[in-house]
Amino acid sequence: MSTLSRASSLSGFRRSFSLIGATFSLLALARSRQALADLDARTLEDCGINPDQARREAARPVWDVPCNWLK
C-alpha cells in the first residue's frame, strides 16, 4: 500500500469517526435538553434558570448547538 492510499484511507476513517462523535454529541445534547425540561421550578431556581429560559432551551432543535461547538 502506498503512502498516498494509506493517508486517504486514514482521512476517511477520521471523517467517519468524527461523524460518529458528532452524532453522539447531538444525542447527548437532546437528552440534556429533555432533562432540563423535566426539572421542577425549585430545581431550576437552584440552577439560576427561570422556567421560561428552560422551556426555550428545551424547545431548541437538536442541530441548534452552542456557539462554541462551531469553532
Buried (B, 14 or more C-beta within 10 A) or exposed (E): EEEEEEEEEEEEEEEEEEEEEEEEEBEEBBEEBEEBEEBEEEEBEEEEBEEEEBEEBBEEEEEEBEEEEEE
